[in-house]
Structures are given as C-alpha cells and as structure tokens.
Amino acid sequence: MGRGLAEVLPSLEERSHLLVSWAVVPTVFVQFWQSSLELLAQTGADDLVPAEQRMGSVAADRMRSLGWGAPAEDAFARRMWHAGLAWPVRSVDYLRLAHMSVSVLRDVHQVPGPAVLEYQAWRDAEPPPLGITYHEENLEPREPHLVFPQLGIRDALAR
C-alpha cells in the first residue's frame, strides 16, 4: 500500500479527502486533506481508539521519531497526530509521508496487513466566494467518490 499511497498523494486536488482505515476498527485510520496551501495528514490519538489499540509512551515516541507532530485538537475537538507538506512538495516528501502513514497503521496500531484496510475518498464542493455575486453552476460541485485503485485496498464507497 505504501507505494500506491505515494502515487495517490500527489494526485489529490484541492479540497480532496482520503481516509484509509482498518475496516473492523474504523477509529484506526490515517486521513489526508489537500488544501490550496498544504497536504495535511492526521491520525487519531489514544482518546479516539479502542483501549487495545492505544499507543502508550513507546509508540508515542515512535510517532515522534517518524515525524508526526504531537496530538492537537482538530476542528471537531478530536485529538490528532498530524504532519503536513507545504506547497510545492517534492516527490521524496510524498514518499516519506506515505512511509509515515504505513508505519502508523502497521507498527503502532498493529494492523495485520493491507487486506483489512479500506479507503474512502471524496472532494468537497467549491465554497461560494465571499462578497461576490455568483451562480451555483459556476462553482465546482462535490465529487462524492474518488477512485484510487493503485492503493491496492478495498474502496469502501464502491457499490
């Protein structure tokens, strides 16, 4: 999955989201959000995961050594480990972020392998411009389902 993730991350357009989670323990995840300025990666801190998946101090040290920033509250008041890549991004940085993400799932949360992972990906609608008259048809609509077969894991939104 790491190589596929390194391929997908540069293709995320502004307002795109990618969520990779353990299908049976969905609170074990890595998520990505592409803004106009950066690619933000997040994974839940101990208060979001089941007791048997909590990191503890050794795993928290591993998170920091991998390059994850200490947990901070996100917009939904959830504590999240985070990492960001500011534009422009080099290919080696996408590879590093993909490695960090795989390591969290495999080494920290003990996900047994890619066969138990799934992903969801979508792109938010373009927000209306502030203080400007606009027509709804001139804004980019929401894309509720982005497809990334190169991840090599199940697409949870596929019907």
N, C-alpha and C positions, 0 to 999 in steps of 0.2 A: 504494500500500500504506500510506502514511503516515496517510491519513485513516481507513482501515479499522482500522489498529493503534490509533489514538487512540480509536476506538469500542470496540474489544475490551478494552483495558487496564482500564477501569473495571468491566467485567463479570466480571473474574476473581474468583472466590470464594477464600476462604482455602484454602490447600493446593493451589491450581491452578498448573500449569506451562504455559508457552507457549514453544516453541522454534521460531525462524524461522532456516532455514539455506539455504545455497547447495546445491542438490541434488547437484551433481557434486563439490563441495568442502565436505563437511559440517562440517569444522572451522572454517569461516567461518560464524558464527552470532551471533544475539542471542537471549538467553533471559530469561524473566521468571518470577518466583516470587512468589506472593502469600501473605504470612503474615498473622497477625492484627494485626501492627503496621505492616507496610510492604509496598510492591511493590518488589522487588529486580530490577534489570536487570543483566545481565552479558554480556560478550563476551570472547572469548579474546585473550590477549596473544600476542606473537610466538612463544613457545615451543609454542603449540598449532597454529599454522597452517603450511601449506607455505611453503618459502623464498620462492617468487614472490609470496606474499600477505602477507609480513611488512611491518610498518608503517614501521619506521625512525623517525628522530627527527622529521622533518617531520610525518608522520602522527600520531605520539605527541603532538606539540604541538597538532595539530588535535583530537585526542581530548580533551585537557585543555580546550581552548577551547570545545568543545561542552558540557563539564560532566561528563565521565566522570572518576571517581576513578582514581588510578594503580593499576596492577595489584597485586593482593594474592592470596594463596593462598586458595582456597575449601576446603570440607570434603574435597575429593578431591585436595588438593595441586596443583591446577591454578592457574596464574596467570591472573587475570581482571580486566579493567577492570570497574568497577561504578558504578552510580548507584541511588539509592533514593528512593522517595517515601513519607514517613511519613503515616499517617492523621491527620486527614482530608486527602484530596487534592483540590485544585482542578482543574477541567477544563483550565485553561491549563497546569497541570503535566503532565497526561497528554499534551497536545499537544506540549509541549516534549520529553518523554521519547520519544514516537513520532518526532519530528524527529531527535533524537539517534541513535536506532536506525537510521533510514533512512540518515542521513548516514554512519554507520559502514559499513554494507553498501555503499552507492553510492560514497562519496568516499574512504574509507580502504581498503576491500578490493576496490574496483573491480568489484563485482557488476554485470553488464551490464544488469540490469533485473528487474522482478518476475516475469517469465515463467520465470526459472531458480530461483526461490525455492520452498521448500515449508515447511510447518509441521507440528508435532506438538503436541498439547495434551491434557492429562490432569489429573485431580485425585486426589491421594493419599487413601488411606483415613484416617478419623479415628483418631488414635492412642488406645490404651487409656488411661484415666485412671490416674494413679499413686495407689496406696494405696487404691483404691476397688474394690469388687466390681462387676463389670459383666457384661452379657450381650452377646455378639458382635452380636446382632441390633439392639441399641440404638445401635450405632456406625454412622456413615455409611460405606458401602463405597467402595472405589476406583472412580473413573469413568475407565476406560482410554482414553476417546476423547471429547474435547470438540470441537465443530464450530463454526468461525468463518468462514462464507462471506464475511463483509464484509472479510476480509483480501485477497481477490482473488488468492490464490495457491493452489497445489496442496496439498491435505490429504494428507500422507504416510501417515496412518493409515487413510484411506478404502479400502475394499475394492472 
